[in-house]
Amino acid sequence: MNNVALPFESFGVSHKGCVRELNEDSYLVEPETGLWVVADGMGGHDAGEVASASIVDHLATIGIASSAPDLRARFEDRLSRANAEIRRISQSRGVTIGSTVAALLAMDGRFACLWAGDSRVYLIRNGSISQISKDHTEVQELLDKGMISAAEALAWPRRNVITHAVGVSDEIVIDFQQGEIMPGDIFVLSTDGLTAHVTDAEIEAATVSATPQAACENLLQMVLARGGTDNVTIVLVKIGDGRNGANPGPSTAEGRD
């Protein structure tokens, strides 16, 4: 079932990187339901991966929605359930655990991006990349207030401190952007393990002329070659364009952990 109403293909990869012992990231590639997700768990050993996995496990139960608003409602319901489960686990262990989330929902020719934390959603359209999501971080807040410069933000000592995540409080704070899907659009979802090593321009260059699988694998190898200081997860969704000979129907594959 191609509920995006345009031919598309998608792929995802995840890797623990070169430094970390565990991969606390999780991801979901569900083209049949119009849902793609990355999540970056936090909370230390044997905790972060529980939080990110809870999000993905709950979102995997969404099923086929009847409309775009129904898909959004199902997403928020499952995310709320994951938040409650993570809260219970946190309380039982006496520690705070949580996870970022960045998701793409696509149905009836429209998309919605929803996120909490610093995992990102990019859109590459007409040869130009833009970051749809806006990081929920202390450094982003300082940038917004004009208290530091973009150059200072790159080396800010608390640049990785996030201000919103799933599981850290009873209420979830989620931002979203929505719009119309256009032929040739490329959506890139990633945890911060990618953007710590690869620039926006490099993401664009790696994706525009490659298949989703090749783009994901090339970006992953770029991160690992540059030291892979964190877990890295990349999900790519490419909308077909009949004018450039795109496949006539949906084709999708899921990557490996």
N, C-alpha and C positions, 0 to 999 in steps of 0.2 A: 504493500500500500504506500503510495507516494502522496502524503497529505500536504506536501509543500507546493503541489501543483506545477512544479518545474522539475526537470531531471536533476538529480544531485547524487553525490557520493560523499562518504565520510569515513574517517579512520581515527584511531586513537592509540597513543603509546604512553607508557609510564615506566620510570626507571628510578632506582634509589640514588643514582648519582655516584660520584667517586669518593665521597666522604662519609655519608651517613650509613649506618648499619642496617637500618630498616627503611622501607618505603611507606610513609604515612599518607601518601596521596591515594586517591581513588578516582575512578572516572566511569562514565556511562555513555555508551553510544547506542541510542534507541531510535533509529530512523522510522520504524513502524509507528511509533507514537509521537514522533516529532520532538524528541528530547535528547539533548547532549549536555553533559555535566562534567566538571572537574571539581575536586574538593581536596583541600590541603589540611590534614589533621595536625593538631597541636596538643601538647600536654605531656610530652616525654614518652619514654619507653613503654610500649604496650598500651598506650592511651590514644595517641593521635590517630593511629590507623583505625581504632575502634570508632572514633567519631566520624571520620570521613567515610568509612564503610557503612555506618548507620545511615548516612545521608543517601548514598548510592543505593543501598538495599531498599530503603523506603520509596525512593523515586522510581525504582524499577518496577513498582507495582501499579503505576499510573494507569496502564491500559490505554485503549483507544478512546480518545475524547470525542464528543459530539460536535464541538465547536472550539474556536480559539479561546473564548472566555472559560469554557469548561476545562480546557487543558490547563489554563492558568490557575483555576480554582483547585484542580487536582494536584498541581505542583505545590501550591501553598499548603494544602492539607497534608501532603506527605512530608513536606519539610517541617511542618509543625510537629508531626508525630516523631520525626527524627530528633528534633530539638528536645522533646520531652524525654525520649529514650536516653539521649546523651546526658541530660540533666540527672536522670536517675542513676546512671553509671557514675557520674561525677560525685554525687552524694554518697553512694555506696563505697567509693574508694577514698573519699575525703580529699579529692584533688579537683582542680578545675581543668577540664578538657574541652575541646571544641574543634571546629573546623571551618575554614573558609568554604564558600561555594560560589561557583560561577556557572550559569546555565543558559543555554539557548533553547527556546521553544519556537517551533515553526509549524504553522497550520494555515490553510486557506490563503496562501500567498502573503502572509504577514509573519513577522518575527517579534519575539520579546526576549530581551536579555535581562536576567535577574542575578544579583550578586550580593554577597556579604563578605567583607574582608579584602584581601589584595590579590586574589586570583582574578585573572582578567579575561575580557572578551574584546577581540579586535574585529573590525570589518574592513576588508579590502574591496574597494569598489572603484571602478574606472581607473585602475592603476594607482590608487592612493590608499594608504592604510590609516585608519583612525581607531583610537581606543574608545570603545563604546562605554565600558565600565569606568568607574572612577574609584581609585583605591580608598578603602576605609583604613587609613593609617594616620598616625600622628604627624608624619612628615607631610602628607597631603594636606592636612588641616593647616599646618604652618604655611605651606605654599599658598593655599587659598586666602589666607589672611595677610599675605605679603610680608610675612615675618622672616622668611628665608628665600634665597634665590634657587632657581632650578639647579645651578651648579653646586650650591651648598647642600641641596637635598640628596645629591648622589653620594655624598660622604657623611651624611648626618648620622650620628652614633645610634639614634633610636629609629632609624628609617624602616626597620622591619616590625615595629610595634603596631599591631593592628587594633582598630577601635571597635570593630563589629565582627562577630562570628556566630556561627550556629552552635548552640550548646552552652554558651557562657552566661546566659540569663534566661528568665522565663519568657520574655518577649523577644522575638527575632526582628532585627532591623535589616530590611532588604531594600535595595534600590533597584530600579528597572528603567530600561529604555525600550521603546518599541517602534516599529516602522514596517515598511513594505519591502518584501524580498524582490530583488532585481536579478535578472539573468546575469550570470558571471560573478555574482557576489561570492566572497570567500569569508567565512567566519573562522576565527582561530580562538580557541579557549585554552588557557594555560595557567598553571600554578607559577609562583614567582621563581621557581627554579629555572624556568626558561628565561624570563626577562632579566634575571641577575647577570646573565652572560651574553644575551643576544639582543641587539637593538631592534627597534620597530622596523627600520629600513631593511635589516637583514631578514626579519620575519617575512616581510613583503616579497623580497627577492627570492626567498626559498619556496614560496607558495604559488606565485602567479602562473608559472609554466610547468608545474609538477602535479602529479596525481596526489590526492590526500595522503596516501600511504608513503609515497616517496618524500613528500614535504615533511611529514611528521618524523620519519626516520632521519632525514638530513638535518633537521633542526636538533633532534636528540643527539646525533653524533657531534654537532657543533658544540653543544653544551658540554658533553663529556670531554671533548678535546680541549676545552677551556677550563677544566678542573671540576666541573659538576659539584659545586659546594653544597647543593641541596637536592632533595628529591625533585624530579621534573616530570610533569605530565602535560601532554599536548593532545588536543582534539581538534580536528580540522573538518569543516563542512564546506563543500564546494557546490554552488548552484550552477547547473548546466546552462549553456547558452547555445541554442540551435544554430546561431549565426557562425559559431566557430567550430562546428562539428561535434558538439558534445553528445554524449550517449543519449539515445531517445528515452531512456527510462532510468529509474533509480538503481544505483549500484552501491552497495556499502560493505564495508569490512571492519572488523574490530581488531585492534592491535593487541599486543601482548604486554604483560606486566614485566 
